[in-house]
């Protein structure tokens, strides 16, 4: 079975935006955004994904990547 890799840290670095600023823009607690950024979550709401894409001007595929395990 494969896995989903969260690339939020990479997109944030590309956009030169910090965790605190993104947290304010999206309306998500810093702690929860940090967990998402570090891949310590098992699910993401579509509304959260939408808010992140809007704040970062990106597509969901920029934030999430599928890795096939062999």
C-alpha angles and dihedrals in degrees: 000000000000130000139227115238119204112223096184092121091056094049091047091052091048090052092042092232126143130221094254094051093046090047090055093046095049099036095233123133114260091238093054093046089050091052090051092047091052094046095247095134132088097203142024125202116235089233089057091047090049092050092049092049091049094048093045096037092232143116126257089250089062090060101038131047131184117224118193115219118214 
